[in-house]
């Protein structure tokens, strides 16, 4: 209770302290509102004269005056609300084609009507409060105005004192309204007058340069991985096959009884080389992804994951048939919608593959869940596990490479992994060009 009482007292003190400045601000707004109303009428006359010719030379000076008038109120609103005053960029010449000038026209209409009405209403409360509070003074000095200054005929001291008590109520209402009304007027003016901040072109170019560099780094790392897998896997097996074929040829000449065993071992090494090549191709672009789409490829990844994993396509946006939860696929009543671009599907597949590999290697989870939502605008992937949490980028997690690949598509990556879990990885990859 004491906290509520203290907060109430603080609010009352703040309202009383700001009321004089708010009254001055609204009084100025009322005056400029009248000027805005006159200026709006004159501007409409100039615009009406433009089709017939005389208004054309008058329009540029009128718009320049509007620009200065709006700039004055932009400064006033910035000073009242505090903080920086962002400027609205104008073109060199005042023209109705300039978006900033059109915003000034909208503000002029709003300020001349709603802004003037708001200021007048707030200041009327102040004038009523003064009239009622001073009733014991003026009812004696102005006997002819006893029933017109306030909505009460003051003809005796008791009525005058009662009017003064009512004036206290008027004053309290005025104190409560003045500052919020001034804030509302200033915020509306700033919203109408100040252009919305747009990302700097230089910053955007820098971001694109960074993501392009990261994409090239990721591409180079992928080429190195392919080269390493070929050297350590298929190439080594093919060298072994070549050596064994030489041994078989010598065995046929010298020890024919050993040829059959060498042929069997050579066939085994050749099969290993073939399987290594298949795994390498799946890592570059899985045939299942190209043939059946992302949903089926993700289900295949989940089936091969060491941690039991469920796949839940979003019923509102997922492509492909829904998963029944037991590994079977329910038939789709309608044909699947068109697929996402191949590059976006490959990036999403890489995200799921890397995320499930991290789950199997680092999380200690008992189960995992993959949610997939594919729309015309983007592919959204969410991978969640019930492991120990505490996942961070680096330390062999593969997350930096994942983030770089997603950034190359102007996508977003969010990782939540508090100690104790759960770990949630959310990725969104735009599909637009």
C-alpha positions as CSV (number, residue, x, y, z in Angstrom):
1,X,0.0,0.0,0.0
2,X,2.8,2.4,0.9
3,X,4.4,1.7,-2.5
4,X,1.2,2.6,-4.3
5,X,0.8,5.7,-2.3
6,X,4.4,6.8,-3.0
7,X,3.9,6.1,-6.7
8,X,0.7,8.2,-6.7
9,X,2.4,11.1,-5.0
10,X,5.3,10.9,-7.5
11,X,2.9,10.9,-10.4
12,X,1.0,13.9,-9.0
13,X,4.2,15.9,-8.4
14,X,5.3,15.1,-12.0
15,X,2.0,16.2,-13.4
16,X,2.1,19.4,-11.4
17,X,5.7,20.1,-12.4
18,X,5.1,19.5,-16.1
19,X,1.7,21.3,-16.3
20,X,3.0,24.9,-16.9
21,X,5.4,23.7,-19.7
22,X,2.6,21.5,-21.2
23,X,0.2,24.4,-21.1
24,X,2.7,26.6,-23.0
25,X,3.4,23.8,-25.5
26,X,-0.4,23.4,-26.1
27,X,-0.9,27.1,-26.4
28,X,1.8,27.3,-29.0
29,X,0.2,24.3,-30.8
30,X,-3.2,26.1,-30.7
31,X,-1.7,29.2,-32.3
32,X,0.2,27.2,-35.0
33,X,-2.9,25.1,-35.5
34,X,-4.8,28.2,-36.5
35,X,-2.0,29.1,-38.8
36,X,-2.0,25.6,-40.2
37,X,-5.7,25.8,-40.9
38,X,-5.3,29.0,-42.9
39,X,-2.2,27.6,-44.7
40,X,-4.1,24.5,-45.6
41,X,-6.9,26.5,-47.1
42,X,-4.4,28.6,-49.1
43,X,-2.5,25.5,-50.2
44,X,-5.8,24.0,-51.5
45,X,-6.5,27.2,-53.4
46,X,-3.0,27.0,-55.0
47,X,-3.5,23.3,-55.9
48,X,-6.9,24.1,-57.4
49,X,-5.3,26.8,-59.6
50,X,-2.5,24.5,-60.8
51,X,-4.5,22.8,-63.6
52,X,-5.4,26.2,-65.1
53,X,-1.9,27.6,-64.8
54,X,-1.6,30.4,-62.2
55,X,-1.0,28.0,-59.4
56,X,2.1,26.4,-60.9
57,X,4.5,29.2,-60.1
58,X,3.0,29.5,-56.6
59,X,3.3,25.9,-55.7
60,X,7.1,25.6,-55.1
61,X,7.2,28.6,-52.7
62,X,4.1,27.3,-50.9
63,X,5.8,23.9,-50.4
64,X,9.0,25.5,-49.2
65,X,7.0,27.4,-46.6
66,X,5.3,24.2,-45.6
67,X,8.7,22.6,-45.2
68,X,9.9,25.3,-42.9
69,X,6.7,25.2,-40.9
70,X,6.9,21.4,-40.5
71,X,10.6,21.7,-39.6
72,X,9.7,24.1,-36.8
73,X,7.2,21.6,-35.3
74,X,9.6,18.8,-35.8
75,X,12.1,20.6,-33.6
76,X,9.4,21.4,-31.1
77,X,8.3,17.8,-30.9
78,X,11.9,16.6,-30.5
79,X,12.6,19.1,-27.7
80,X,9.4,18.1,-25.8
81,X,10.0,14.4,-26.1
82,X,13.8,14.6,-25.6
83,X,16.4,12.5,-27.4
84,X,17.7,13.0,-30.9
85,X,15.7,14.7,-33.5
86,X,16.0,12.6,-36.7
87,X,15.7,14.7,-39.8
88,X,13.3,13.9,-42.7
89,X,15.4,13.9,-45.9
90,X,14.1,16.3,-48.6
91,X,15.0,16.4,-52.2
92,X,16.7,19.5,-53.5
93,X,13.5,20.9,-54.9
94,X,10.2,21.0,-53.1
95,X,7.8,18.8,-55.1
96,X,4.7,16.8,-54.4
97,X,6.6,13.7,-55.7
98,X,8.9,13.9,-52.7
99,X,7.6,11.4,-50.0
100,X,8.8,13.8,-47.2
101,X,6.7,16.7,-48.6
102,X,3.7,14.3,-48.8
103,X,4.2,13.4,-45.1
104,X,4.3,17.1,-44.3
105,X,1.0,17.6,-46.1
106,X,-0.6,14.8,-44.1
107,X,0.8,16.4,-40.9
108,X,-0.6,19.8,-41.9
109,X,-4.1,18.4,-42.3
110,X,-3.9,16.5,-39.0
111,X,-2.4,19.5,-37.1
112,X,-5.0,21.9,-38.5
113,X,-7.9,19.7,-37.4
114,X,-7.2,17.0,-34.7
115,X,-4.2,18.8,-33.2
116,X,-6.0,22.1,-32.9
117,X,-9.0,20.4,-31.4
118,X,-6.9,18.5,-28.8
119,X,-5.0,21.7,-27.8
120,X,-8.2,23.7,-27.6
121,X,-9.9,21.0,-25.4
122,X,-7.0,20.8,-23.0
123,X,-6.7,24.5,-22.7
124,X,-10.5,24.9,-22.2
125,X,-10.2,22.8,-19.1
126,X,-7.6,25.2,-17.8
127,X,-9.8,28.3,-18.5
128,X,-12.8,26.6,-16.8
129,X,-10.6,25.8,-13.8
130,X,-9.5,29.4,-13.5
131,X,-13.1,30.7,-14.0
132,X,-14.5,28.5,-11.3
133,X,-11.7,29.0,-8.9
134,X,-12.0,32.8,-9.1
135,X,-15.8,32.9,-8.7
136,X,-15.6,34.5,-5.2
137,X,-13.7,37.4,-6.9
138,X,-15.5,38.2,-10.1
139,X,-19.2,37.7,-9.0
140,X,-18.9,40.9,-7.1
141,X,-16.8,42.8,-9.7
142,X,-18.9,41.7,-12.7
143,X,-22.5,41.6,-11.6
144,X,-23.8,41.5,-15.2
145,X,-21.8,38.4,-16.0
146,X,-22.8,36.3,-13.0
147,X,-24.6,33.6,-15.1
148,X,-22.4,33.6,-18.2
149,X,-18.8,33.0,-17.1
150,X,-19.5,29.6,-15.7
151,X,-22.5,27.3,-16.1
152,X,-23.8,28.5,-12.8
153,X,-25.5,31.7,-11.6
154,X,-23.3,33.0,-8.7
155,X,-25.4,35.4,-6.6
156,X,-24.3,34.7,-3.1
157,X,-21.2,33.8,-1.1
158,X,-22.2,30.2,-0.5
159,X,-22.7,29.6,-4.3
160,X,-19.3,31.4,-4.9
161,X,-17.5,29.1,-2.4
162,X,-19.2,26.1,-4.0
163,X,-18.0,27.2,-7.4
164,X,-14.5,27.6,-6.1
165,X,-14.6,24.0,-4.7
166,X,-15.8,22.8,-8.1
167,X,-12.9,24.8,-9.6
168,X,-10.5,22.6,-7.6
169,X,-12.0,19.5,-9.3
170,X,-11.5,21.3,-12.7
171,X,-7.9,22.1,-11.8
172,X,-7.2,18.5,-10.8
173,X,-8.6,17.3,-14.1
174,X,-6.6,19.9,-16.0
175,X,-3.4,18.9,-14.2
176,X,-4.0,15.3,-15.1
177,X,-4.8,16.0,-18.8
178,X,-2.3,18.7,-19.8
179,X,1.0,16.7,-19.8
180,X,-0.5,13.6,-21.5
181,X,-2.2,15.8,-24.1
182,X,1.1,17.6,-24.9
183,X,2.9,14.2,-25.1
184,X,0.2,12.8,-27.4
185,X,0.4,15.9,-29.7
186,X,4.2,15.7,-29.8
187,X,4.3,12.0,-30.5
188,X,1.8,12.2,-33.2
189,X,3.7,15.1,-34.8
190,X,7.0,13.3,-34.7
191,X,5.4,10.1,-36.1
192,X,3.9,12.0,-39.0
193,X,6.9,14.3,-39.6
194,X,9.9,12.1,-39.2
195,X,10.6,9.5,-41.8
196,X,11.0,6.0,-40.6
197,X,14.7,5.0,-40.3
198,X,15.9,2.9,-43.2
199,X,19.0,0.8,-43.1
200,X,22.0,2.6,-44.4
201,X,23.0,1.6,-47.9
202,X,26.6,1.5,-46.8
203,X,25.7,-0.8,-43.8
204,X,23.7,-3.0,-46.2
205,X,26.5,-3.2,-48.6
206,X,28.8,-4.1,-45.8
207,X,26.5,-6.9,-44.6
208,X,26.2,-8.3,-48.1
209,X,30.0,-8.2,-48.5
210,X,30.4,-10.0,-45.2
211,X,27.8,-12.7,-46.0
212,X,29.4,-13.1,-49.5
213,X,32.8,-13.6,-48.0
214,X,31.4,-16.1,-45.5
215,X,29.6,-17.9,-48.3
216,X,32.8,-18.2,-50.2
217,X,34.6,-19.4,-47.1
218,X,31.9,-22.0,-46.5
219,X,32.2,-23.1,-50.2
220,X,36.0,-23.4,-49.9
221,X,35.6,-25.4,-46.7
222,X,33.1,-27.7,-48.4
223,X,35.5,-28.2,-51.3
224,X,38.3,-29.1,-48.8
225,X,36.0,-31.5,-47.1
226,X,35.1,-33.2,-50.4
227,X,38.8,-33.4,-51.3
228,X,39.7,-34.9,-47.9
229,X,36.9,-37.4,-48.1
230,X,37.9,-38.5,-51.6
231,X,41.6,-38.8,-50.6
232,X,40.9,-40.7,-47.3
233,X,38.0,-42.8,-48.6
234,X,37.4,-43.6,-52.2
235,X,40.9,-42.8,-53.5
236,X,42.5,-44.9,-50.8
237,X,40.2,-47.8,-51.6
238,X,40.7,-47.5,-55.3
239,X,44.5,-47.6,-54.8
240,X,44.0,-50.7,-52.7
241,X,42.0,-52.3,-55.5
242,X,44.7,-51.5,-58.0
243,X,47.4,-53.0,-55.8
244,X,45.2,-56.1,-55.2
245,X,44.7,-56.5,-58.9
246,X,48.4,-56.6,-59.4
247,X,48.7,-59.2,-56.7
248,X,46.0,-61.3,-58.4
249,X,47.9,-61.2,-61.7
250,X,51.1,-62.4,-60.0
251,X,49.2,-65.0,-58.1
252,X,47.7,-66.4,-61.3
253,X,51.3,-67.0,-62.6
254,X,52.9,-68.3,-59.4
255,X,50.3,-69.3,-56.8
256,X,46.9,-69.9,-58.5
257,X,45.4,-71.3,-55.3
258,X,45.6,-67.9,-53.7
259,X,43.8,-66.0,-56.5
260,X,40.2,-66.8,-55.3
261,X,40.9,-65.3,-51.8
262,X,42.5,-62.2,-53.4
263,X,39.5,-61.7,-55.7
264,X,37.1,-61.8,-52.7
265,X,39.1,-59.3,-50.8
266,X,39.4,-57.0,-53.8
267,X,35.7,-57.2,-54.3
268,X,35.2,-56.2,-50.7
269,X,37.5,-53.2,-51.1
270,X,35.8,-52.1,-54.3
271,X,32.4,-52.2,-52.5
272,X,33.8,-50.1,-49.7
273,X,35.0,-47.6,-52.3
274,X,31.6,-47.5,-53.9
275,X,29.9,-47.0,-50.6
276,X,32.4,-44.2,-49.8
277,X,31.5,-42.5,-53.1
278,X,27.8,-42.9,-52.4
279,X,28.2,-41.3,-48.9
280,X,30.2,-38.5,-50.5
281,X,27.4,-37.8,-53.1
282,X,24.8,-37.9,-50.3
283,X,26.8,-35.3,-48.4
284,X,27.0,-33.0,-51.5
285,X,23.4,-33.2,-52.7
286,X,21.4,-36.3,-51.7
287,X,19.5,-37.9,-54.6
288,X,16.5,-38.3,-52.3
289,X,16.5,-34.5,-51.8
290,X,16.5,-33.9,-55.5
291,X,13.9,-36.6,-56.3
292,X,11.4,-36.5,-53.3
293,X,12.0,-33.1,-51.7
294,X,13.1,-31.7,-48.4
295,X,10.5,-33.4,-46.2
296,X,11.5,-36.9,-47.3
297,X,15.2,-36.1,-47.1
298,X,14.8,-34.8,-43.5
299,X,12.9,-38.0,-42.6
300,X,15.8,-40.0,-44.0
301,X,18.2,-38.0,-41.9
302,X,16.0,-38.6,-38.8
303,X,15.9,-42.3,-39.5
304,X,19.7,-42.6,-39.6
305,X,20.3,-40.4,-36.5
306,X,21.6,-42.3,-33.5
307,X,19.2,-40.4,-31.3
308,X,15.4,-41.3,-31.8
309,X,14.1,-38.3,-33.8
310,X,10.6,-37.3,-34.8
311,X,9.8,-35.1,-37.8
312,X,6.7,-32.9,-37.6
313,X,6.0,-30.9,-40.8
314,X,3.9,-27.9,-40.2
315,X,0.3,-28.7,-41.4
316,X,-0.1,-25.1,-42.5
317,X,3.0,-24.9,-44.6
318,X,4.9,-28.2,-44.7
319,X,5.3,-29.9,-48.0
320,X,5.1,-33.6,-48.6
321,X,3.0,-36.1,-46.7
322,X,2.5,-35.8,-42.9
323,X,4.4,-38.1,-40.6
324,X,2.1,-40.4,-38.6
325,X,4.7,-40.6,-35.7
326,X,5.6,-44.3,-36.1
327,X,7.8,-44.0,-39.2
328,X,4.9,-44.5,-41.6
329,X,3.7,-41.8,-44.0
330,X,0.1,-40.9,-44.2
331,X,-1.3,-40.4,-47.7
332,X,-1.8,-36.9,-48.7
333,X,-5.3,-36.0,-49.8
334,X,-4.1,-33.3,-52.2
335,X,-1.0,-32.9,-54.4
336,X,1.9,-31.2,-52.7
337,X,2.5,-27.6,-53.5
338,X,5.5,-26.5,-55.7
339,X,8.8,-27.0,-54.1
340,X,11.2,-24.5,-52.7
341,X,14.3,-23.5,-54.7
342,X,17.0,-26.2,-54.8
343,X,19.6,-24.0,-53.2
344,X,17.3,-23.2,-50.3
345,X,16.4,-26.9,-49.9
346,X,20.0,-27.9,-49.9
347,X,20.9,-25.3,-47.2
348,X,18.0,-26.4,-45.0
349,X,19.1,-30.1,-45.5
350,X,22.6,-29.1,-44.4
351,X,21.1,-27.4,-41.3
352,X,19.2,-30.4,-40.2
353,X,22.1,-32.8,-41.0
354,X,24.5,-30.7,-38.9
355,X,22.1,-30.2,-36.1
356,X,21.3,-33.9,-35.8
357,X,25.0,-34.7,-35.9
358,X,25.6,-32.3,-33.0
359,X,22.7,-33.9,-31.1
360,X,24.2,-37.4,-31.6
361,X,27.8,-36.3,-30.7
362,X,27.4,-33.7,-28.0
363,X,24.0,-33.5,-26.4
364,X,23.5,-36.7,-24.5
365,X,19.8,-36.5,-25.5
366,X,17.3,-39.3,-25.3
367,X,15.1,-37.9,-28.1
368,X,15.0,-35.1,-30.7
369,X,12.3,-33.3,-32.7
370,X,12.5,-31.6,-36.1
371,X,9.8,-29.2,-37.1
372,X,9.8,-28.2,-40.7
373,X,7.6,-25.4,-42.3
374,X,8.0,-24.6,-46.0
375,X,6.1,-21.7,-47.5
376,X,6.5,-19.7,-50.7
377,X,8.4,-17.1,-48.7
378,X,10.8,-19.1,-46.5
379,X,11.8,-22.5,-45.1
380,X,11.7,-22.6,-41.3
381,X,13.5,-25.3,-39.4
382,X,13.4,-26.0,-35.7
383,X,15.5,-28.8,-34.2
384,X,15.0,-29.5,-30.5
385,X,16.5,-32.1,-28.1
386,X,16.2,-32.9,-24.4
387,X,19.9,-33.1,-23.8
388,X,22.2,-31.5,-21.3
389,X,22.2,-28.1,-23.1
390,X,25.1,-25.6,-22.9
391,X,25.8,-25.6,-26.6
392,X,28.0,-22.9,-27.9
393,X,29.5,-22.0,-31.2
394,X,32.9,-23.4,-31.9
395,X,34.5,-26.3,-30.0
396,X,33.9,-28.5,-33.0
397,X,30.1,-28.0,-33.0
398,X,29.9,-26.9,-36.7
399,X,27.5,-24.1,-35.7
400,X,29.7,-21.3,-37.2
401,X,29.7,-23.0,-40.6
402,X,25.9,-23.5,-40.3
403,X,25.4,-19.9,-39.5
404,X,27.6,-18.8,-42.4
405,X,25.7,-20.9,-44.8
406,X,22.3,-19.6,-43.6
407,X,23.6,-16.0,-43.7
408,X,24.5,-16.4,-47.4
409,X,20.8,-16.6,-48.1
410,X,20.1,-13.6,-45.9
411,X,18.5,-16.0,-43.4
412,X,18.5,-15.9,-39.6
413,X,19.8,-18.4,-37.0
414,X,18.8,-18.5,-33.4
415,X,20.2,-20.9,-30.8
416,X,18.8,-21.4,-27.3
417,X,20.7,-23.9,-25.1
418,X,20.6,-23.1,-21.4
419,X,22.5,-25.5,-19.1
420,X,20.3,-28.4,-18.4
421,X,18.5,-28.1,-21.7
422,X,16.6,-28.1,-23.9
423,X,18.6,-27.1,-26.9
424,X,16.6,-25.4,-29.6
425,X,18.0,-24.3,-33.0
426,X,15.7,-22.2,-35.2
427,X,16.7,-21.3,-38.7
428,X,14.7,-19.4,-41.4
429,X,15.9,-19.4,-45.0
430,X,14.2,-17.0,-47.4
431,X,13.0,-18.6,-50.7
432,X,12.6,-15.3,-52.6
433,X,15.0,-14.2,-55.3
